[in-house]
Amino acid sequence: TVHYHKWDVKYEFKSPDCYKKLVITINGKSPGPTILAKQNDTIIVEVKNSLLTENLAIHWHGIRQIGTPWFDGTEGVTQCPIVPGDTFKYQFVVDRPGTYLYHAHYGMQREAGLYGSIRVSLPDGESEPFAYDYDRSIILTDWYHNSTYEQSVGLSSNPFVWVGEPHSLLIQGKGKFDCSTPGIPAGVCNASNPECSPYAMTIVPGKTYRLRVSSLTALSALSFQIEGHNMTVVEADGHYVQPFVVQNLFIYSGETYSVLVKADKDPSRNYWMTTNVVSRKPSTPPGQAIFNYYPNHPRRFLSNTPPSGPVWDDVEPRFAQSLALKAHKDHIHTPPQTADTTIVMLNTQNHVNGYVRWSVNNVSFNLPHTPYLVALKLKMNHVFSQVPPPIGYDYQNYDIHNVSKNTNATTSDAIYRLDFNATVDIILQNANSMSNNTSETHPWHLHGHDFWVLGYGKGKFDINNDQNKFNLVDPIMKNTVPLHPYGWTALRFKADNPGAWLFHCHIESHFFMGMGVVFEEGIDRVGKLPSSIMGCGESKGSQRP
Ligand SMILES: O=C1O[C@H]([C@@H](O)CO)C(O)=C1O
């Protein structure tokens, strides 16, 4: 089956948290329309860029793009940006059931509101390893009143201007900013605007809900909970999980989960759904939505004390949830038992020529102007650095627990060239940032693949011993994984998808500041590139007949 979508992307004035600002909408909506499909269906999205003065690219997050690496939607890696006025046609197969996302992948455009859900169900006659009556999706985001321009200019200025903590948290595109905050110009904030009435999910008492919870925050790590209700985690990033019960779900930008919730509490009232910032000292109020027991009025019968959420700076329960996540016992994809290559990636905040940046092994990433996929396929070796990026760091001497004595790094647009079909291990190693006693949480997202999550640990990964602790029996597969403060995370994937694929921190400002790498594999197996991805840099007119 082919699903055809026609999207018009433009800026509109909206008030998702009661504060009026420019929001990027798809067909008038943010979040955009949900893409619904069955496994192996084809999705066609014809995107018209009506942003007037701004480029565009849309990434299909979690979709591996097997055979269509040019439709991954990553500007600078797999395509040229879609220029204002142009229409671009994405066409790809959704080859696995599960919960996925889409969002802008140009500059810092994602946080202006261009995002939505992709829900892929099983073919008729097949069933999931869990039962439920109804299926619902919500996306969690954080929200800023500053424009993406103000933010990205600040981040690339010297002196550095940090984006700061978000103004509000949105649940399914709705939040509440306090309009009585001093200094807001008249007419900008209106607490009774229906656009910012809280999202209400109406549920039938006694029924079991599959709730698909995703995060596309720009910055924040979140905890999500439903007052008085436990949640059973059953899916993560499109993979079945050996079920476990949580009261609050920790979720990082780029992750998707399905949880089962039974509507078995006192049905004469409603319950709060709340989301709180963790890992960074919160100055953003919790996001709130309503778990509305039918037939109660959604705005009534709520307690005055929404659940307060876990302590923001306790990493233990976050490590514990990461460790609890295993493949469902009947759906284990056994990983290759050994790796062909190991790349250790030290994550640090740095200075480059006085600018604040993030780096992997002291190299901060810059996107080239000609997309890698085109440059590689058409053998334009001069358009990006051919010096391979480092596969490790100064393990003996680097103190991950303190601010580095020498914070300087370099920038590069070099990429990792992997042997086709190689089994690759990535060890993400966290460290102290340039602020004392601070190590941030970084959610890393891999394009074009799912990886096995082999382990998490605290402190420095010991290359001689910690490999023995890997879970090679029932690791979960994911496409996004957190790197916890002062910790390490180990991943394994097969380089079996010909193309050029980004691997990056999903915190929008961190990727913008250089926190990412690109992998190339099997470039000679990539088919003829569509000319629609070209037209910028050296790719201009490069594939004329
Ligand atoms: O990149 C970042 O910069 C700030 C801070 O380190 C300096 O203001 C912060 O919290 C980041 O994540």
The ligand as an ORCA input file, in Angstrom:
! r2SCAN-3c Opt
* xyz 0 1
  O      26.439     23.899     25.609
  C      26.104     24.330     26.703
  O      26.470     25.537     27.204
  C      25.851     25.700     28.483
  C      26.849     25.963     29.559
  O      27.771     24.923     29.617
  C      27.599     27.258     29.322
  O      26.746     28.344     29.378
  C      25.160     24.437     28.705
  O      24.511     24.154     29.787
  C      25.306     23.651     27.638
  O      24.766     22.457     27.489
*
